[in-house]
Amino acid sequence: MWLLVDLLIQVNLDIEHRLKPRVPARMFLNIVRKDIPVT
């Protein structure tokens, strides 16, 4: 599960550097942290 999250974060960071998407990486990380409890 965490490998998938890590992959999504890396992809999102890469996209952010290139295109500056509507959802910034920090916002994405906050959404991920809310949806997935940290164990």
C-alpha positions, 0 to 999 in steps of 0.5 A: 500500500505504501509503495503505491502511495510513494509512487503517487507522491513521486508522480505528483511531485514530478508533474508539479515541477513541470506543469504546476497542476491545480492540486499542489503536492502539499495538498495531495499529501494532506489528502493522502494523510487524511484518507490513510491512517498512519500506523 
